[in-house]
Amino acid sequence: MQRLVELIPGHDKEVLGISAESFLSAAILLIFILIVREITGIIIPKIFSNISVGSDVAKAALVGSGKALGVAGGCWAGLYLIEDMEWLTSSLQLIMVVAIVVTAFRFVGVIHAFVMWTDDDGVLDGSQKTVVSAAESIMRFLIVIFGMVFIADALGFDLTTMVAGLGITGLALALAAQDTISNIFGATTVLLDRPFQVGDWVVIGSVEGEVMQIGLRTTLIRTSLDTVITMPNANLANTPVENWGKRRFRRWQPIFKLDINSDPIKVSEFCEGVAEIIAAHEKTMKEEDSFARVSTLGPDAIDIGCNIYWDINSGKVEREARDGFLILVMELAKTHGLNFHDNRRRHSA
């Protein structure tokens, strides 16, 4: 570095009381660091391209962490290139430590993509999403804590004195952070007891919705109105949780209204046909408790009551199963020449 600077005309002059050599060294190092930053920002994502396929979050994390790693690498190389510039050495050490912390923090976003890459079907279930969410929160928390320690060391603080000082201020910090500590213990309780997992539909107090993320401090729940509620984990330890996702079956009791003038024999055959559809469906269970029978005779309609138990643990799959079942019922009614009750038709008559 020194030899390169000496080749530049006017390097021995002073600018604002500071030698031009210092400015030139800093400028050369800055250019060098930026070049390394751009190179690593391109290389790192390519190295992990298989992991980040189909994940925009992972791609952004790899690009961001790659560039931060490039800054750290450039600073590390710069420490061996400069000579007799203590202020520049200290600055490079600080920037390098900060860049390493930023690299680690951004790289946490790759955990989700890595787990998906190692998974057999490439799709994470609720328990896997819960573990990934918790792992990301814990990793970020640890990176911030250790990062603060390393940055303080790079700034020249005496870590021994700082640790000793924690004994004096520990009580005050504990009192100030008691809510945060309660939330962390609440998150631990959720992860150990597993009353719910990511993707479950839950009712917690007055809050109802789908669990999106379980963090160290809060749990995110998306409601049926598509709003997101942030619930402190401390509340979860003392609040009853109703988990719809842990149902052993999903009961459905649809009612089909046939025209009152329908042929009784065809109605009976229709009921038997619906019962056969229920029994033969691949997504139903508890056949002995399932039925399709005439339940009510009204002035205008014949009510056919059904009792169905779905062996399903996903709302999406349940909606698809209902759709297929109703289509089959429509086809069965058409086959028997039966019409569903229409209030408009009866009143107009």
VENHUFEN-V845042 format. One line per field, one symbol per residue. ss: DSSP state (A for helix, B for strand, O for the rest). phi: phi as a letter, one per 40 degrees, with the letter a starting at -180 (. if undefined). psi: psi as a letter, one per 40 degrees, with the letter a starting at -180 (. if undefined). A space follows every 10 residues. Layout:
BEGIN
ss->???
phi->???
psi->???
END
This chain:
BEGIN
ss->OAAAAAOOOO OOOBBOOBBA AAAAAAAAAA AAAAAAAAAA AAAAAAAOAA AAOOOAAAAA AAAAAAAAAA AAAAAAAAAA AOOOOAAAAA AAAAAAAAAA AAAAAAAOOA AAAAAAAAOO OOOOOAAAAA AAAAAAAAAA AAAAAAAAAA AAAAOOOOAA AAAAAAAAAA AAAAAAOAAA AAAAAAAAAA AAAOOOOOOO BBBBOOBBBB BBBBOOOBBB BBOOOOOBBB BBAAAAOOOO BBBAAAOOOB BBOOBBBBBO OOOAAAAAAA AAAAAAAAAA OOOBOOAAAO BBBBBBBOOO BBBBBBBBBB OOOOAAAAAA AAAAAAAAAA AAAAAOOOOB OOAAAAAAO
phi->.ccccccccg cccbbfgbcc cccccccccc ccccccdccc cccdcccbcc cccgbccccc cccccccccc cccccccccc ccbfbccccc cccccccccc ccdccccdcc ddcccccccc cgbccccccc cccccccccc cccccccccc cccccgcccc cccccccccd ccccccbccc cccccccccc cccfcabdhc cbbbgcbbic ccabbcbbbc bccccgcbbc bdcccccbbc bbbcccccab cbbcbbbcdc cccdcccccc cccccccccc ccbbafccbc aabcbabbcb abcbcbbbbc cbbbcccccc ccdccccccc ccccccgbbc cbdcccccc
psi->dddddeehhe deiihfehid dddddddddd dddddddddd dddddddfdd dehehddddd dddddddddd ddddddddde dihfgddddd dddddddddd ddddddedee dddddddeid eehhaddddd dddddddddd dddddddddd ddddeeihdd dddddddded ddddddfddd dddddddddd dddfdiihei hihhbehhah hdihaddihh hhieeeihhh hhdddddehh hhheeehdih hhgihhhihd eihddddddd ddddddddde heeiifddei ihihdihide ihhhhihhhh gifhdddddd dddddddddd dddddefihi hhdddddd.
END
